[in-house]
Every structure is written in structure tokens, then in C-alpha cells.
Amino acid sequence: MRKILLVDDEPYILTLVRVTLEDPQWVILEATDGRMALDVVERERPDLVLLDVRMPHLDGFAVCRAIRANASLGHTKIVMLTASGQEVDRAHGREVGADDYLTKPFSPLALLALVQSLLPQSEVLPRVTGDESRSDG
């Protein structure tokens, strides 16, 4: 069973993403700050982390860097899911090892398409077509 960790300090964003991805075959995990995210990643070993940038304790860039520094987490895909859509933020995300970048507000269909592209073995989510405002990575 695949695990997806949602990391955001805004409860309504966590709810929106959880509802968008909710399916009995997925384990949806949540964290509300950077330290909690690293604890959950170490304990649960998610396949995908959807990671906000601006959070308490540790920002998303620091969390991404820490995940990438741990060789046993090499399988983990990371998407920066944030309102910080400037090119400098995208570049920083790539530098610290993010696999992709999705800017808030985002289309739920774009989120589904991105998850499917990063976890292609998924048979759970309905197949979404089109680029639906997906970031260029």
C-alpha cells in the first residue's frame, strides 16, 4: 500500500489535498510543521511527500534537503506544494532535491495528474489527461 505524506501548516490545504487523494488503497499521512514531517518520514517511509515551503520550525526546503541526505529515503518523491511560485523558489526547490513543484492555488486535477506521473504504478486514482497547469518541474 502506497503512502503519501501531506505537509502544510494550513488545515484547509491539508483537507483539500487529503480529499483530492483519498482512496482506501492509499495511506494518507499528515504533518503540520517541518519537524513533524521529518519524524513521520523516518517512521513511515512514504512514497511521496507533498511539502509546503513556509512552515513553522523547519521550512520545506530544509525538510527536502534532510530527506535527500538520507540514502534510505532515496525512493521518496518530493513535490513542493506552495504559494511561492517565483522562479527563484522553483530553482531553490530543484537545488535541494524536489522532484516537482506545484503552485497554490492548484487544480485538484493537476494534483492528481502530478501524483500519477510520479507514482505511475498507481491503479487507484482515475487516469487524468492534459497538463492542467502542472509545473514544468
N, C-alpha and C positions, 0 to 999 in steps of 0.2 A: 504494500500500500504506500503510495506516494505522500510525502509530507511537504506542505507549503507553510512557511513562516511569514506572517504579516507583521511588519514593524512600523508603527506610527503612533505618535502621541495624541492624535485627534481621534476620539471614539467614533465619530461619524464616518471617517475614512476607513477605519477597521471594519465597521459594519458594512459599508458599501462593498469593499473588496471581498469580505467573507461571504456575503450574499451572492455576489457575482460568481464566486468559485465554488460555492457549497455543493457538495455531492457526497453521498455515502462512501464512495470509494477513496476520497481524499481525506487526509488528516489535516485540518486547518489549525495551525498554532498561532498564537498572538503574543506580541510583546509591545510595551508602551514606551520603552526607552532603550538606549544603546546597550547599557549593562545587562538588562534583562534579555535583550536579543542574543548577546553572546552566551549567556547562561543556557538559553533554550537551544541555540545552535550546538553547543557542546553536548548537551544531554540528548537531544532528539535527532541530530544529524539530518536536517531537512534537505530535500532535493532542490528546493527553490526558496529564496528569500526575497520578498518584496519589501524594499527598505527605504523609508523616508530619510531625507538628509538632515533636516533641522529637528533635533530631538534633545531632550534633557540628558545629562550625564556624558554620553558619547554621541557624537554626530554620526550620520550614516556613512560618511567617508571613513571614519576611524573603525567602525564596525566592519565595513567591507575589507579594509586593509587587514584587520585581525583575522577574519575568516580566510583570506587568501594566504596569510602567513602560516596557517595550519595545514600541513600537507595531507592530513587525514580527511580534510574537508574539500579536497580537490574536485569532487563530483558536484558540489553545491553551486547552482546557478544563482546569480545575484542580479536583481533589477532595481535600480534606483527609481523609486516612485515618488516624485516630489514636485513641488511648485517651482523649484529652482531650475528654470529651463534655459538659462543663458548658456552660451557655448562654453564659457569658462567653467561652469559647473559640470557640463557634459564631459569636457576634457578631463577634469579632475576625477570624475567617476570612472572614466576609462583608465586613468593612471593608477587608481587604487584597485582595479580589477573587476569592475562591474561588467556583466555580460551585456546589459542593455540599460536603457534609460527611458522612462515613460513619464511625461509631464502631466501634472494635475492642472486643471480638471482633465480627466481622461474618459474616453468612451469605454463602457463595460465590454463592448465587442472588441475593442482594441486590446484590452487587457486579456481577454480570452485568447485572441489570436497570438499574442506575445507568449503567453504560457504554453500554448500548443507548439509554438516554434522552438521553445527552449526545452520542453519535455515531450518530444514527438511521439513517444511510445504511448502516450495517454489515449485511452479508449473511452474515457469518462466524459469529457467535455464535447459538446456538439462542435462539429467542424465549422470554423469561421473562415470566410474568404474575404479577400480585399485587404488593403493595408490600413484601413480605419484609423488613421493618424498615428500609426506606430512610429516610434522614433527611429532615426537612422543609425542608432547604435553608438 
